[in-house]
Amino acid sequence: MSVRRRVLVAGLGNVFLGDDGFGVAVASRLLAGPYPTWLRVADYGIRRVHLAYDLMAGYDATVLIDVDRRGDAPGTVRLLEISAADRAADAVIADPHGTQPQRVLDLLDSCGRAPGRVLLVGCEPADLSERMGLSPPVQDAVEPAVALVRQLWELGPAALTGALPLPAVLVTAVPQPQQVRGDRVAA
């Protein structure tokens, strides 16, 4: 008998745009170790349509791992909960590489498929220029992000899906994303 995977952990990003490869690096580390049978870990990279199709299969919760520019020090890791109201406001997920996770969530909403609870493990990037490899502060943030995702799954599916609250110390208040032009923050 197969176990229904209730939670999807999705690493996102473009490894050819420097720190944008953060989500891919974290997913790679998570895939190397054991994880609960009720959870699926995947490296989607820039395959957002693939992510949308997988989410349409139905998950109770989704943990997106991606860069998230909010104006903090490079390498800052944060956990945000992205509510349906936040998604409707279209101002929560800041994605400097243009293929925004917000669009995947909008597609699901327009198809009448709720993505379940959506959490974002984001990292403040330092360099999104065309190059391979993470900057030192973002590379240093990979292990804390891995530890944060593991801490989330240790809480169990009930906490991840919203049946039980997440500990307040883990969740960051939703700040406004900064406008991004290319690899620079707009003033």
N, C-alpha and C positions, 0 to 999 in steps of 0.2 A: 504494500500500500504506500503511495507517495504522500509526502507531507505537503500541505498547502503552504506556500511561502507567503507569509502575511506582510512582510516588510521588504522593500527594495532599497538597497544602498547603492547609489549610482555615482560613480566618479565621472566628472565631466571636464572637458578642456582640450586645448590644442597644444600638443607638445612642441610645435614649431613656433610658438609665441611665448617663449620664456616661462614666466611664472604661471601662465595660463595652463600649464601642464600639472598644476597642483592637484586637482581632483583625480587625475590619472595616476599620479604618484601615490596618493593615499589609497586608492582602490587597489593598486598593485600590491601594496603592503598588506592590506586586509585579505586579499585573495590568497596570500602565501600562508596564512595561518588558519586555524580552525575557527568556525563560526557556527551559530545555532542553525538547526535544520529549518526553523520557521523563517529564516532570513536568507535573502539572495543578495550577493555582492556582485556588481558588474562594472566593468570599465567601458563606458560609452564613448569616451573621447569627444569627438565632434558629431557623433551619430545621433542627433536629437530626434530624428524621425523614428529611428529604432527604439529609442527610449519611449516615445509616445505610444508606439504600438505595444510595447511591453506593458506600459502602464494601463492600457486599455484592457488588458487581461484581468486586471483587478488586484490591487494591493490595498491593504488597510492603512498603510503608511509608506511614505517615501522619504529617504534621507538623501538629499542632493549634496555632493561635495564639489565645490568649485571656488574659483577666486571670487571675491566680493569686495569691491572698492567702496569704502565708506569714509576714507580720510584718516584712518588710524595708522599707527606705525606699521611699516611692511612686516609681514609675518604674524600679525595679530590674527588669532583664530577665534571665531565666534560661532555660536549656535543660535539660529533664528527660527522661530516658528512662522510659517507663511500661511496665513488663514485665507479662506475664500474671499473675505472682504479686502485683505491686503492685495490679493491677486487682481481683484476687480479694480482697485485703485491704480494698478499698473506701476507702482512706485517702490516695490520692495526689493526685487532681485536686480542688482546692478551687475551687468555682465559685459565687460569691456571688449569681448571678442565678437560681439554682434549677433551670434546665434543664441539668443537668450533662453534660459530655462523657462522664463515667464511665457514665452511663445508656446512651448510644449504644454504647459499647464492651461493656457488659453485654448489650445486645440482640444484638449480633453474636456474642458468645460463646454465648448461649443458642440461637442459630440454627445453631451449628456453623460459623460463618464467622469465621476469625481475621482481625483487621485488619492483620496484618503488624506490623512494628516500629512502635511509637507513640512519637513525640517530642512534647514540649510546649514551645513557645516562649511562656513566660508573662511577664506584667508585673504587678508589685505596683500595685494601684489606690490612688488617694487619695480619690476621691469616686464613689460608686455611687448617688447620689441621682437622682431623676427630673429629668433635664435633658439637653439635647443638648450635645455638645462634650466633649472630653477636658480634664482638668485640666492645668496647665502641665507638671508632671513627667512625666505619662503621654504628653502630646503630644511632649515631648522624647525619649521612649523609642521612638517609632515608627521613626525612622531607624536607631537601633542594632538594633532587631528586624529591620528589612528587611535590614540588612547581615548579621546573623546567619543569616537564612534563606538569603541568597545565598551565604554562606560554606559552609553545609551543602550546597547543591546543587553548588557548585564541587568538593566532595569526590567527587561522582559517585554514581550509584545504588548501587554496591556498599557504600559507607560508610553511606548512608542506610538501606539494607535490612538491614544487619547482617552482610553477607558480609565486610566489613572493619570494624575498630573506628573509632569516632569519636575524634578527638583529645581526650584527657582534659581539656585546658584549656577545651574548649567546654561540657562537660557538668557541671551542678551536681549535687551529691549530693542525694538526695531527702529534703527536710526534711518534717516533718509539717505539714499545712495547719492553719490556725487555724479554729476554729468561727466562723461568721459569722451574725449576726442582722441582717437588713435591710441597712443600709449601714454598720454598725459591727462591729468585731471584738469578740467576746465575751471577757471577762476570765477 
